Amino acid sequence: MVSFIRYVRNVRRIGIKQWWHQMQNIGDAKAGALVGMDQFGNKYYENLNPDDEIPGRHRWVDFAQHYNNATQVPAEWHSWLQHIRLLPPTEDKVMQNLSPHWKAPWVENLTGTRGAYRPYNTVAPKINAWEPKVTARV
């Protein structure tokens, strides 16, 4: 349970417009420093003040699209959110030099959307439906 004082303090820090946006998307009022953005427009925040945030919930993402899906977070930002890496990808020299030039661009999982992969069948059907043959009456 989040304290009421923390909630009001964060609303005063971020303003009404940002508060409304956060309540619609993440369901909590959070105030923190913008750490970076990815190529899809997702914004990543961090608040290291232990009085403001619950331990383990001091890093969060503000999705660019309203459809919140974990596959919208690239792998390098996922490792920062889950505390696998200490520094965000914008500051970590290892992560910046890790991506080879031949690596394909990251794409989110499109299952359940219009862009999902749907294979088509090129094999003739094994069962053909019966079609009645009508002859003209004399």
Order of alpha helices (4+ residues) and beta strands (2+ residues): alpha-alpha-beta-beta-beta-alpha-alpha
